[in-house]
Amino acid sequence: MDVKTGLFYFFSIVLLFAAFRVITARNPVYAVLYLVLAFFQASALWLLLKAEFLAIALVLVYVGAVMVLFLFVVMMLDIDGKVSREGFWKHFPLAAVVGVLIALEMAAVLMGGFRVNEEPHTAALVGKAAREFSNTRELGKLLYSQFLYPLEVAAAILLVGMIAAIALTLRSRKDSKHMNPADQVAVKAKDRMSVIKMASTQTRPLDDSAAAQIAENKA
């Protein structure tokens, strides 16, 4: 076994361990940190496959932006682990069926000709052609030519998910004050402020105790 194969198995083992800890960690913050570790290991596997652009994009987009946002949200919400674990065994059969189905699909894909020591077709390039080869350009050609329709379907699914998340969270709360922006724009100056005419000086009326005190002083 060469060094590349050893690194592949090492990164794969750490990736599987981190993915397992994501779903078994009791603390949500630890689960997010384990997910960050899983993304780093997946990025290392992309580097072994000579897909540098995908590796860097995975680190910058998911680790540098998405997971940092997830970590901030989890720490701000202060999620109670006991509440999140309620009803676990109630939904366990459905989750087990989905997990087994995903595992079978991944096994079918991996057993269809996956080899660790396979080299990309760039190994056949020599000289100037090898130096001018770009993973980013080849990925763009594949995405916008051969896989154009799957890319559009994925974009539509993400758009639907984003709209659904906004619709689920955008609800009226009784403990918050709400003001219609249209009413704020349509308001006039006379509705906001009223001018009252008052005399410059006014005599304050005396009460009984103050009047008695003044009378005593005069006497």
Phi, psi and chi 1 to 4 in degrees:
 res  aa     phi    psi   chi1   chi2   chi3   chi4
   1 MET       -  126.0 -176.9  173.4   62.4      -
   2 ASP   -84.0 -178.6   56.4   -3.6      -      -
   3 VAL   -67.3  -39.8  177.4      -      -      -
   4 LYS   -63.5  -42.0 -176.4  177.0  179.6  180.0
   5 THR   -66.3  -39.2  -54.9      -      -      -
   6 GLY   -63.1  -42.7      -      -      -      -
   7 LEU   -64.3  -36.8  -69.5  175.2      -      -
   8 PHE   -61.5  -47.0  172.7   80.9      -      -
   9 TYR   -67.8  -35.8  -76.6  112.8      -      -
  10 PHE   -64.6  -50.5  173.2   74.9      -      -
  11 PHE   -62.9  -35.5  -67.3  140.1      -      -
  12 SER   -67.6  -41.8  -59.9      -      -      -
  13 ILE   -64.5  -44.6  -67.9  173.1      -      -
  14 VAL   -64.0  -37.9  177.5      -      -      -
  15 LEU   -63.7  -44.4  174.7   59.5      -      -
  16 LEU   -65.4  -39.7  -67.1  175.9      -      -
  17 PHE   -63.9  -44.1  170.1   75.3      -      -
  18 ALA   -65.3  -40.2      -      -      -      -
  19 ALA   -65.6  -36.5      -      -      -      -
  20 PHE   -67.0  -38.7  178.3   75.2      -      -
  21 ARG   -71.7  -23.1  -71.4  -64.1  -63.8  158.7
  22 VAL   -61.7  -38.9  168.7      -      -      -
  23 ILE   -94.8   -7.7   60.2  175.8      -      -
  24 THR  -112.2  -12.4   57.1      -      -      -
  25 ALA   -68.5  134.3      -      -      -      -
  26 ARG   -78.3  -30.3  -64.8 -179.3  178.4  -89.1
  27 ASN   -90.3  124.1 -166.8  -28.5      -      -
  28 PRO   -61.4  -32.1  -21.7   32.6      -      -
  29 VAL   -65.3  -42.4  177.8      -      -      -
  30 TYR   -63.4  -37.3  -69.0  164.1      -      -
  31 ALA   -62.6  -41.6      -      -      -      -
  32 VAL   -65.9  -40.8  174.3      -      -      -
  33 LEU   -65.4  -39.0  -66.4  177.6      -      -
  34 TYR   -65.3  -34.3  -83.3  116.2      -      -
  35 LEU   -66.4  -37.2 -172.4   56.9      -      -
  36 VAL   -61.3  -42.8  171.7      -      -      -
  37 LEU   -61.7  -39.6  177.1   61.2      -      -
  38 ALA   -63.8  -38.8      -      -      -      -
  39 PHE   -65.9  -38.2  -77.3  145.8      -      -
  40 PHE   -63.8  -41.3  -87.3  113.6      -      -
  41 GLN   -66.8  -38.6  -56.4  -52.6  -51.3      -
  42 ALA   -64.5  -37.2      -      -      -      -
  43 SER   -63.9  -38.9  176.7      -      -      -
  44 ALA   -63.5  -37.5      -      -      -      -
  45 LEU   -65.9  -37.1  -68.0  177.3      -      -
  46 TRP   -63.3  -37.3  -77.7  116.8      -      -
  47 LEU   -64.6  -39.1  -72.2  175.8      -      -
  48 LEU   -63.7  -29.9  -70.1  178.7      -      -
  49 LEU   -86.5    7.8  -65.4  175.4      -      -
  50 LYS    62.4   35.2  -63.8 -177.1  179.2 -179.1
  51 ALA  -112.2   73.5      -      -      -      -
  52 GLU   -65.3  -37.6  -63.0   83.7    3.3      -
  53 PHE   -63.2  -44.9  174.3   76.1      -      -
  54 LEU   -64.8  -37.2  -67.7  177.5      -      -
  55 ALA   -64.6  -46.3      -      -      -      -
  56 ILE   -67.7  -39.6  -63.6  174.7      -      -
  57 ALA   -63.9  -37.3      -      -      -      -
  58 LEU   -64.2  -41.2 -177.9   61.6      -      -
  59 VAL   -71.3  -45.9  172.4      -      -      -
  60 LEU   -69.7  -44.2  -66.5  179.3      -      -
  61 VAL   -79.1  -52.5  175.8      -      -      -
  62 TYR   -83.2  -51.3  -76.4   93.2      -      -
  63 VAL   -73.0  -43.6  179.0      -      -      -
  64 GLY   -79.1  -19.9      -      -      -      -
  65 ALA  -125.6  -60.5      -      -      -      -
  66 VAL   -65.9  -48.3  177.2      -      -      -
  67 MET   -72.2  -31.5  -64.1  -44.5  -56.7      -
  68 VAL   -64.4  -41.0  172.9      -      -      -
  69 LEU   -63.7  -43.8  178.1   61.3      -      -
  70 PHE   -59.2  -42.7  -78.0    2.1      -      -
  71 LEU   -64.8  -42.3 -174.5   59.9      -      -
  72 PHE   -62.4  -42.8  -76.3  168.3      -      -
  73 VAL   -65.3  -43.6  170.7      -      -      -
  74 VAL   -64.3  -41.5  168.9      -      -      -
  75 MET   -71.1  -31.7  -64.7  178.5   69.1      -
  76 MET   -75.4  -36.1  -70.5  176.9   61.4      -
  77 LEU   -74.7  -25.6  -67.5  179.3      -      -
  78 ASP    53.7   61.5 -166.6   13.5      -      -
  79 ILE   -69.2  133.4  -59.3  174.8      -      -
  80 ASP   -83.9  123.7 -171.4    3.4      -      -
  81 GLY   -65.4  -33.1      -      -      -      -
  82 LYS   -66.1  -38.3  -65.0 -178.8  179.5  179.2
  83 VAL   -69.1  -39.3  176.5      -      -      -
  84 SER   -70.0  -23.9   60.9      -      -      -
  85 ARG   -88.3   -4.6  -72.0 -167.4  -65.5  -88.5
  86 GLU   -69.0  136.4  -68.0  179.7   -4.3      -
  87 GLY    76.8   20.6      -      -      -      -
  88 PHE   -65.9  -49.6  172.8   78.0      -      -
  89 TRP   -70.7  -20.1  -65.2  108.3      -      -
  90 LYS   -68.8  -38.8  177.8 -178.6  178.4 -178.7
  91 HIS   -98.6    2.7  -56.8  -74.1      -      -
  92 PHE   -63.6  -42.7  178.9   76.6      -      -
  93 PRO   -58.3  -45.0  -25.6   36.3      -      -
  94 LEU   -64.7  -41.7  178.5   60.0      -      -
  95 ALA   -64.3  -37.5      -      -      -      -
  96 ALA   -65.8  -41.0      -      -      -      -
  97 VAL   -63.4  -44.5  171.5      -      -      -
  98 VAL   -64.1  -41.0  174.9      -      -      -
  99 GLY   -64.1  -42.6      -      -      -      -
 100 VAL   -64.8  -39.7  171.2      -      -      -
 101 LEU   -63.1  -43.4 -179.9   61.2      -      -
 102 ILE   -64.6  -40.4  -65.9  175.5      -      -
 103 ALA   -63.1  -40.6      -      -      -      -
 104 LEU   -66.2  -39.2  -67.3  177.0      -      -
 105 GLU   -65.4  -41.7  -68.9  177.2   -8.4      -
 106 MET   -65.9  -38.4  -66.1  179.8   62.7      -
 107 ALA   -64.4  -39.9      -      -      -      -
 108 ALA   -63.6  -37.6      -      -      -      -
 109 VAL   -70.2  -43.2  172.1      -      -      -
 110 LEU   -70.8  -33.2  -64.9  177.3      -      -
 111 MET   -82.2    0.9  -69.7 -172.8  -61.0      -
 112 GLY   -87.3   16.6      -      -      -      -
 113 GLY   127.9   21.1      -      -      -      -
 114 PHE   -77.2  131.2  178.8   77.1      -      -
 115 ARG  -134.9  137.5  -63.9  -66.9 -177.3  -85.5
 116 VAL   -70.5  -39.2  176.6      -      -      -
 117 ASN   -90.5    9.9  -66.7  -34.5      -      -
 118 GLU   -71.2  133.3  -75.7 -175.3   -6.4      -
 119 GLU   -98.5  145.0  -67.2  -70.0  -20.2      -
 120 PRO   -62.1  163.6  -21.0   32.6      -      -
 121 HIS   -69.2   -5.7   67.3  -79.8      -      -
 122 THR   -69.0  -18.9   54.6      -      -      -
 123 ALA   -64.3  -24.8      -      -      -      -
 124 ALA   -79.1  -12.0      -      -      -      -
 125 LEU   -83.4  143.5  -59.0  176.1      -      -
 126 VAL  -133.0  155.9  -67.1      -      -      -
 127 GLY    65.2 -134.0      -      -      -      -
 128 LYS   -64.9  -35.3 -176.8  178.6 -179.9 -179.4
 129 ALA   -63.9  -38.6      -      -      -      -
 130 ALA   -69.2  -36.0      -      -      -      -
 131 ARG   -71.6  -32.3  -69.0 -167.2  -58.9  -91.6
 132 GLU   -88.0   -1.7  -65.9  179.2   -6.8      -
 133 PHE   -70.7  135.7 -178.6   80.8      -      -
 134 SER  -129.9  124.4  174.0      -      -      -
 135 ASN   -64.8  -37.1  -71.8  -37.5      -      -
 136 THR   -64.6  -43.7  -53.1      -      -      -
 137 ARG   -64.9  -42.7 -177.7  170.8   60.8 -110.3
 138 GLU   -66.4  -37.6  -63.7  -61.4  -34.6      -
 139 LEU   -65.4  -41.2  179.2   62.7      -      -
 140 GLY   -63.4  -39.2      -      -      -      -
 141 LYS   -62.4  -41.8  -69.5  179.8  179.2  178.7
 142 LEU   -68.9  -42.3  -71.2  176.6      -      -
 143 LEU   -66.8  -40.3  -73.8  179.0      -      -
 144 TYR  -100.4   14.2  -65.0  102.6      -      -
 145 SER  -130.6  -70.7   59.9      -      -      -
 146 GLN   -75.8  -36.9 -176.7  177.2   -7.2      -
 147 PHE  -111.6   35.7  -62.3   99.0      -      -
 148 LEU   -68.2  -47.5  178.6   59.9      -      -
 149 TYR   -66.3  -43.9  -68.5  115.1      -      -
 150 PRO   -59.9  -34.8  -26.3   35.6      -      -
 151 LEU   -65.4  -41.7  179.8   64.9      -      -
 152 GLU   -67.2  -37.6  -67.3  179.6   -8.8      -
 153 VAL   -64.3  -42.6  171.5      -      -      -
 154 ALA   -63.1  -40.8      -      -      -      -
 155 ALA   -63.8  -40.2      -      -      -      -
 156 ALA   -65.6  -38.7      -      -      -      -
 157 ILE   -64.9  -42.3  -67.1  175.0      -      -
 158 LEU   -64.1  -38.4  -68.3  175.6      -      -
 159 LEU   -64.5  -42.7  178.8   61.6      -      -
 160 VAL   -63.4  -41.7  171.2      -      -      -
 161 GLY   -62.9  -39.6      -      -      -      -
 162 MET   -66.5  -43.2 -178.8  178.5   64.8      -
 163 ILE   -64.9  -38.9  -63.6  175.4      -      -
 164 ALA   -65.3  -39.4      -      -      -      -
 165 ALA   -64.4  -40.6      -      -      -      -
 166 ILE   -66.2  -40.7  -64.1  174.2      -      -
 167 ALA   -67.0  -34.0      -      -      -      -
 168 LEU   -73.7  -34.3  -69.7  174.9      -      -
 169 THR   -90.1  -19.9   55.5      -      -      -
 170 LEU   -87.1   87.5 -174.1   60.9      -      -
 171 ARG  -137.5  154.3   57.3 -178.2 -178.2  -87.8
 172 SER   -76.9  138.1   59.5      -      -      -
 173 ARG  -114.2  140.6  -64.4  176.5   53.2 -176.5
 174 LYS   -76.5  -24.1  -63.5 -179.2  179.5  179.8
 175 ASP   -91.2    7.2   57.3  -15.6      -      -
 176 SER  -122.5  145.7   62.2      -      -      -
 177 LYS   -86.6  134.0  -63.7 -178.5  179.3  179.9
 178 HIS  -125.0  137.9  176.1   71.8      -      -
 179 MET  -131.9  135.6 -174.9  173.5  -67.7      -
 180 ASN   -75.0  122.1 -170.3    0.9      -      -
 181 PRO   -61.6  -31.5  -22.6   33.5      -      -
 182 ALA   -64.9  -38.3      -      -      -      -
 183 ASP   -67.4  -34.7  -63.8  -22.3      -      -
 184 GLN   -66.3  -38.8  -68.6  179.8  -33.0      -
 185 VAL   -72.4  -36.5  174.6      -      -      -
 186 ALA   -81.7   -6.4      -      -      -      -
 187 VAL   -70.2  150.0   72.4      -      -      -
 188 LYS  -108.9  167.0  -62.2 -179.1  179.7  178.7
 189 ALA   -64.8  -37.7      -      -      -      -
 190 LYS   -67.9  -22.5   62.4  179.9 -178.6  178.9
 191 ASP   -79.1  -22.6  -60.5  -30.0      -      -
 192 ARG   -90.3  -31.2  -68.3 -176.2  176.8  -89.0
 193 MET  -140.7  138.2 -178.1  179.1   61.8      -
 194 SER  -122.6  135.7   59.1      -      -      -
 195 VAL   -97.9  125.1  179.9      -      -      -
 196 ILE  -114.2  127.6  -58.8  175.8      -      -
 197 LYS   -83.0  128.5  -66.4 -176.8  178.2 -179.1
 198 MET  -136.0  149.8  -62.3 -179.7   63.6      -
 199 ALA   -68.7  153.0      -      -      -      -
 200 SER   -68.0  -37.7   58.2      -      -      -
 201 THR  -131.4  142.3   57.8      -      -      -
 202 GLN  -136.0  143.4  -68.7 -176.9   -3.7      -
 203 THR   -87.7  126.4  -56.4      -      -      -
 204 ARG   -79.3  125.7  179.9 -179.6  176.9 -178.1
 205 PRO   -65.7  140.5   23.5  -32.3      -      -
 206 LEU   -88.6  141.6  -60.4  176.2      -      -
 207 ASP   -85.5  178.8   52.5    2.6      -      -
 208 ASP   -64.6  -41.6  -63.4  -22.2      -      -
 209 SER   -66.9  -39.9   59.7      -      -      -
 210 ALA   -67.5  -39.6      -      -      -      -
 211 ALA   -65.0  -39.3      -      -      -      -
 212 ALA   -65.7  -38.0      -      -      -      -
 213 GLN   -65.3  -40.2 -175.6   67.8   29.5      -
 214 ILE   -66.3  -39.5  -66.0  173.7      -      -
 215 ALA   -63.7  -39.8      -      -      -      -
 216 GLU   -64.7  -39.6  -70.0  178.0   -0.3      -
 217 ASN   -65.5  -37.4  -66.3  -26.1      -      -
 218 LYS   -69.5  -35.4  -70.9 -177.9  177.6  179.5
 219 ALA   -69.4      -      -      -      -      -
